[in-house]
Amino acid sequence: MATDEAHDLTSVESVQLIRKFQFERVLNHDTRSKLINILGTIDSTPAIVIAEKTAFAAHDETAIANLLNVDNGISSMRLLDRNDIYRWYMAVLVQDLEASPGAKVSLIWPATKTHVEKYGKQRRRMIRETPELYRKILIPYIEKMRGDRIQWVYNILSHKVEADRIVYENPDPREGFILLPDLKWDRTTMDSIYLVVIVHRRDIASIRDLNKSHIAWLKSVDSEIIQAVTQTYTAISATQLRVYVHYLPSYYHFHIHVTNVEHDAGDGAAVGKAIMLSDLIARLEEMSDEVYGFVNSTFTYWLGENSEVWKDGYASVIDGV
Ligand code: M7G
């Protein structure tokens, strides 16, 4: 099935599609975030399933007050052990697809080699990327990663998909952007709010393309984001938002991550990957006219050893790997 046709599937057909998943192997799993990445096939084509147990609805006091209720909280329990004033149990939660689903499941199909690398377990390497290394290794790689690989971005920008999810749009082709829920968010848990901002302009692949001429624009995007998010989700205030970008990103069309600062976004918010948007703006402001833009800067980040940037790039140029 062509990717375009896959987009047009109804929600029932999409459920039938994922049911056809044939297990191949576990790519990675994380006991802390209760997440598992599984590789398999659908109709003999590689597919990746990412399954994550949902968080408790801490903001819904009624639901939490009923947690020990047999009918709509924990339906059955077994004592594992006890010691003095301490008791610990295993429990079965009453789950409901609308009000309290047990898991969030994502499907990538057809999955590319890059997806399999990204979602697989891998060792990491720290890279100090100078302007020279950026030109030598990243520019040719970024060329390859544009086009079809960011079709999902173009689908959002043209309102072809996810249009009804848009939280805010500034439609200006040069200055504008779309703010919408990130696929990682369950769209209900306020503490784990995760939104993504995709800019309309197509000339910025990553922060490397930003320079001093973008300062005013970035500042207005930053304040428009904060205003739109706090007006839409009134429980959240400006000081509760973490607004940042990734370097390296997975997708080379400029986008910004917006999360609740309470949310543990794991690696995605970690040093060596996440850079606060306001820090980037400040760095540009402090930059001399000779340096002018991030194309002439050095960035340090981590990379997975499975990634093409490492295997076909840095591994061969860094001494003593
Ligand atoms: P990134 O830094 O390029 O990649 O951010 P990474 O964080 O995945 O390494 C891209 C962001 O866009 C991530 O937070 C993704 O979860 C999110 N995202 C990716 N896709 C394919 C989609 C999508 O189709 N829809 C939405 N709403 N978000 C997506």
Residues whose N, C-alpha, C, O or C-beta is under 5 A from the ligand:
A	BS01	M7G	W152 P181 D182 L183 K184 V196 H246 P249 S250 Y251 G268
